[in-house]
Amino acid sequence: MKKKILIVLVVVAALPLLALLALFATREKPDGPRVEAEPGVVGVEAGGAYAWIVRTTHGAVLVDAGLDSKGAAILAELQAQGVEPDQVQAVLITHGHPDHYAGAGLFKKAKVLVGPGDLAMIRGDKAHHAVFGKMMSTVMTLPPAPPALTELQGDELLEFDGAQFKVVAIPGHSPGSVMYLYKDVLFTGDSLLRKQDGVAISPSLMSEDSERNFASLRALEPLRFDKLADGHAGVTLDAKRKLARFLAATR
Ligand SMILES: [Zn+2]
């Protein structure tokens, strides 16, 4: 009898793990260690998530900073482009999951910005609610919050050294998820990603509130953009049309 209970307990405990394995098995294959969205916009795989480097006149702005707190891939790409770490003017974080901000503290001169609601999560004042987030925060020590971290309102137009970024609040994947629009490239983090020949939101195990994530995407309809640069798959071309198709199919 006890043995049966034990077997049931083991199976129940293993279910989330099996679900995660299934998720990873079906995930979109990333573009590779380095991908160019357009001239001056390069993504590097930085410990399981893309960090994007946007060149400005005198340096660079990063969108997300990966899970590697030593930032090896980001620093190598900056060096290849002739940019010093202190010439990074800002790190724009799409959301407060550790695979998107761990390297941000390396850039001492940069403003580090995060969406409204995720500052507390990064500082550890607020628990992670997504199943995956809970597992991450139990199996690993979360990277320390970047010292210069500041919270956005979620609707700003930011300018760094001639490069303009429009902030778009897309709550759902995390409470403070934001996207950043730079020219015709939309940096989406985990709130909208390439999936097969279209786009999709993150699986619900990875998100705090998938329905809210989906509903928030309406804010993108009036915007002009052509490409997505996301957190895990890479670049999506013809993205506006693919978003419209995704919204129409899922409504
Ligand atoms: Zn995430």
Boltz pocket constraint, residues with backbone or C-beta under 6 A from the ligand:
constraints:
  - pocket:
      binder: B
      contacts: [[A, 95], [A, 97], [A, 173], [A, 190], [A, 206]]
      max_distance: 6.0
